[in-house]
Amino acid sequence: MHSRHRGGNMGLLLLLSQIIHVGFDNIPTVTLITMALNIYLFLSPLKPLLNVCISVHETWNRKDWKRLFYSPFHHADDWHLYFNMVSMLYKGIKLEPRLGTKWFAYMLSVFSVMTGVVYLVLEILLEELMEDHSYKMQCAVGFSGVLFALKVVNNHYNPGGTSYILGIPVQKQYACWGELIAIHLIAPGTSFVGHLSGILVGLLYTKGPLKNLMEACADGVFSNTSRRHVRFNNQGYSGYNSFNYDASNYRTNYAGGMTEEEQLEAAIRASLNDCGAYSNGRRPYTFRSEGQLSEEEMRQKRIYRFTR
């Protein structure tokens, strides 16, 4: 374990405050466990970020497939963790009761791996199309890709309505694309390809074959006993042990009347203002390789981008 000591950890404190404010009893089980795992691995990461981030060079070329499982659950800093887990809290309260605990856990597991796979495919394609070998060195960590996939699923099951992104009204069905661009503009150190990977995985689930494949594979995942108590429908895998939280009250009771997009925008702006847009010693998430270095130096310096 590599304990992470960071000055202040304001993002972590705000996250814990938000969780306490919502109340542990109001957070569905899988959502709470997922958040707890992310927080634990932030405080006691399995390995340094350079050894868990996902990239074409490290994961595909060097066959370090463990990174597909490690990278989503590690975060670059406390604000990165805060943004992702607040978003996870919102989406979990909305989706887990609707889809059922078992299916939601299954979905998170599949999405965690699939976003990494799609990320690698996109980076390989970009390397070939742009003839730029730096794409295979871009390395990402974080749960954002999974969250973008969940956002697509949530908008699919809750169609209609309008979201406001940077003050601009956007139809919910296109909100994920607007947020993809907005986050890249506000925080350019984040991984555009990582977020795009999540959107594509969400579309594979809602519009493509992924959901059917997951349903077909579920027979091998769940026991015969479990299958007698669950049913498939057009909303996913629903069990009689589903939680019955009133997700519609989340915005009013727990979010100060703000939507998820408004909370995210306010949090990013507050973070950038607090750290002087990285002018007070807090580094951005983007790094580039520097010339011809030794093998070990390249391993330490060639990481182009950490977050997704």
N, C-alpha and C positions, 0 to 999 in steps of 0.2 A: 504494500500500500504506500502511496505517496501523498501524505497530507498536504493540503493546499492552504497556505496562509496568505491572506490578502488583507490589505489595510482597509478597515471600515466594514467591508462586506454589506454595504447598505442595501444592495439588491436582495441579498439573502434575508436580511432582517425584514424588508418590506414584504417579501414572499411569505415568510412565516406569519407576519401580522395579518396578511390577507387570508391565509388558511384558517387562522384562529378566528378571524372575523366571520368567515363563512360558517365555520363550525365543522368539526370532524364528522359529526353525525349527518351532516348535509352533503357530504362528498361521497359519491359511490365508491365501492370497495376497490375496483380495478384502477379507477382514476387516482385514488389516494395512494395505492401501492406503487403505481407508476411514478407519481410525484415524489414519494419517499425514496424510491430507488435512485432517481435523478439527483435528489439532494444529497443522499448518502455518497454517491459516486463523485459528486462535486467536492465534498469534504474529504473523502478518502478514495481518490481515483485508483483504478486498477494499475494503470501505468501512466507515465507522462503523456501529454497530448500528442507529441510527435509519434508515439508508439501505438496510439489508438485511432488517430484520424484516418479517414478513408481517402485514398487517391489511386489513380490508375497505376502509378509506378509501384507503390507499396502493396496494394491489394491484388492487382491483376498480374503485374509483371513478376512480383516476388511471391505471389501465391499466399499472401498473409490474409486468409479469408476470415480470421477472427475479428478483423477490423469491421466487418459488416455488422457484427453483433455489438462490438464495443462502442463504435463511434456515435450512435444516436444518443447514448446515455451519458456522455461526457460533454462538459461545457467549458468554454474558454475563460469566462469570468462570471462574477455573481450577477451582473446585469443580463448577460446572455441567458443564464439560468432563470432569472426572474421573468423576463419576457416570455420565454417558452412555457414555464410552468403556470403562469397566470392564464395563458392561452389554453393550456391543457386542462386547467380547472374549469374554464368556461365550456369547453367542448365536451369534457367528460360528463358534466352535469346535464348537458343537453342530450348527448348521444347514448351514454351507457344505459340509462333507464329504458330508452326506446329500443335499443338493439338487444338488450339482455347482457348479463354479466359475462357469461361464457363466450358469446360471440364477440363482444367488445374486446375481451382479452385476446382472443384469436386474431381479431382484426389488427390490434396493435402489434402483435408479434409478426404478422405477415407484412404489414406496412413498414415496420422498422427495417426489415431485411430488403424489401422491394425498393424502398427509396434509395438505399445504397446501391443496389444493382442498377437501377435506372440512372443514377448519378454517374456511375462508371461508364455506362453506355454513352451517355451524352458527352462526357469528357473525351472519350475515344473518338467520337464523331467530330467534335470540335477540333481535336488535334489533327485529324485527317483533312477536314475541310479548310481550316485556317493555316495548315502547315506550320503549326506553332507547337513545339514540344513542351512548352511551359504548362499546357493544359494537363498533361499527365502528372505533373508535380503538384497541382492544386489539391490541397488536403483539407477535409472538412470534418467537423464534429458538431453535435447538437441534435436536438429533437425537432427542429423546425420543419424538416422535410415531412416527418410524420404528421405534424400539426397542419401543414398545408393540405395533405391528403385528407385528414379529418374534416378540414374546412369544406372541401369539395363535397364530401359525404353529407355533412350537416346541411349545406345549402341545397343538396339534392332532396333530402327528406323534409326540408322546411323551405319550399320554394316561395317566390313572391317577396314583395317588400323591397326596401332600399337600404343600402349601407352607405355611410359617409366616410370617404377616405380622403384625408387632407382637406376636408370641407367640401369635397365634390361628391354629389349623389351618384351612386352606382347601383344598378340592379344586382340583387343578391347573387344571381347566377354568374355574374361576371366579377364579383367582389374579389375572388381569389387572384384574378389577373391584375386588378387594380392595386391590391395590397402587395403583390409581387413587385410591381414597379415602384410603388411608394416606399417600401422598405429599402429597396436598392438605392433610391434617391436620398433618403434620409440617413441611412447607415450604409454607405457604399462598401464597407469592409465585410458585409455579410455575403454569403454565397448565393448568388443569383441562380446558378445551376442546381444547387441543393434544394432551393425552394421550388424551382421549376420541376424538379424530379418528383417532389411531393404532389404537386398539382397533377402531373401525368399519372401517378399511381392512383390518385383519387378518381380520375377519369376512367382509368382501366377498371376500377371497381364499379363505378356508377354507369358507365357507358360501354365498357368493354367486357372481356371474358373473365376478369379476375374474380368477381363474386361467384360466378358459376363454378370456377375451378376450386375456390375455397369451400363451397358447399359440397362438391364432389369429394374433396379430400377430408371433409369433416367426419365421414364415416370411419375413417382410420384414426381420427383424433379422439373422438368421443366414444365411450363404451356403449354397448347395447342398452345398458340400464339408463344411461343418460339420454339416449335417443328416445326412450319411451316417454320422457318428460319434457321434451322440447319439440319445437316445430319450426319449419322454415316458412317464411312468408316474404312478401316483397319489401320488407323493411330489414331483413337480415335474419339473424338467428335469435329467436325470442324464447325465453324460458319462463316457467312459472315462478322462478326465484328472482325475477327482475326487480330492481328497486323502483319505488314509486315516488321519486322526488318530483316536486313541481318546478321544473326547469324554467318555466315562464317567469317565476318570481326572482330569478337570479339577478336580472338587470336592476330591478328596483331595490331589492333588499341588500344585495352584496356589492354592487358595482357603482353605487352613487348615481344611478340613472344613466350611466354611460354605456354605450355599446362596446363590444370587444375591440372594434377598430378604433373607437375614440380613446379607450384606455391605452391601447398600444401606442397610438400617436402621442398621447400625453406623456406616457412613460419614456418613450424614446427621446422626446424633446427635453424632458426633465433630466434624463441621463446625460445627453450631450451638453446641456447647459451646466450641469453640475461638474462635469469634467472638462469644461472649456473646449469641447470638441477635440478631446485627446491632447490638449495643450499642456495639461498638468501632470504629465508622466504616465497617463493611462494609454497604453498602446492600442492602435486599431487592430483589426483581425486579419490584415493583409500583409503578407511577406513575399519577397521575391528572392530568387537565387542570385548570387553575386559572383559572376565570373567563373573561372576555372578553379574549383576547390578540390581538396582531397575528399575521399569517399566519406569519411566521418564528418567533415565540415559540411559537405553537401547534405548529409542526413539532417544536420542541425539547421541549415540555412535555406534549403531550397523550398521549404513549405511556402506556398503562394497565398493560401487562404485557409483560415481555420474554422470559420463558423458556417453553419447552415441550419 
